Amino acid sequence: MNDVLKILDRLLKKKGYVIKKHSEYNLLPLQNLQNNPSLKMTYEAFDKKEKTAISDNVSRLNICLRTCINKKRARHNYNELTGVAIDEHLLKCVRSLIISINEAVKNNKVIKLTVFDDRSDSVSLEKINSLLNILKCDWEIIKTESTGQGNSLYEHFNFAREKNSLFYFCEDDYLHIPEAINEMVDFYQGVYKEISAHLLIHPQEHELIYSQINYPSYILEGQNRRWRTISHATHTFFTHSSVVDKYWEYFGNTKYVGHKQKRHLGSEKQTTDKLFNHILGFSPIPAVAVHLQSKDSLPPFFNWENTWNDI
């Protein structure tokens, strides 16, 4: 954006408008390509001549699912993508996760699901329990101590401390393909075995990755899809409890998500995105799960309608 457009952009922002650069192929300029810290860290991790001893347990997975299904939560009666009532929409997303967990269990993955429920109404809770009863692994429901999105985030991150296991932190509006959990476990274990270091997996490419936060990435070829290095994610991601322990300073302020005065302190940028300064991040191409919130949150080349209709 040139100087004239920058001045115009500042003036228009006061009126509620913004200027966005349009490019058919979104080829945004890349700065400091040779000194990109994320690429440098990735290269060095895989190029290490000496491997450190593997000590952390990556054979067991804990999944923390945050649920909040009630009429007060919904701004509209129906989801704009699926066209169904918001409670039906969320419950179907939860069902997709359960199907994916069962698929992973069939592939000999050891899993436990813990649901952190925040004010779901009694009817929705009964339906959640019915869904959980089809699980082929251990599960429990924990009622959050305090209400609100930030409090449930904080509680489920805090739950992971000192557990020595893989963790997948997930929200109730993510739609998963049946292979999602199994493939994330396999990829994590494979990379950990190769580089003896922990990582973070976001199940889809970030919604802004081709527009506002474009950057170069390494592409790894997996068994069923490719995986690109990332430096941005939402608070739904897959990692290890030791990451939570070591970098707790980046998790604590998630309690401010949704806080009227301090919500900026709980943003991904101010919290868990800082993990990418220390550990590698990856997203699958195509995605294994999508944030089924709005059209803008969908990753490219993912046919969510087929996944939705198959559930």
Order of alpha helices (4+ residues) and beta strands (2+ residues): alpha-alpha-beta-alpha-beta-alpha-beta-alpha-beta-beta-alpha-beta-beta-beta-beta-alpha-beta-beta-alpha
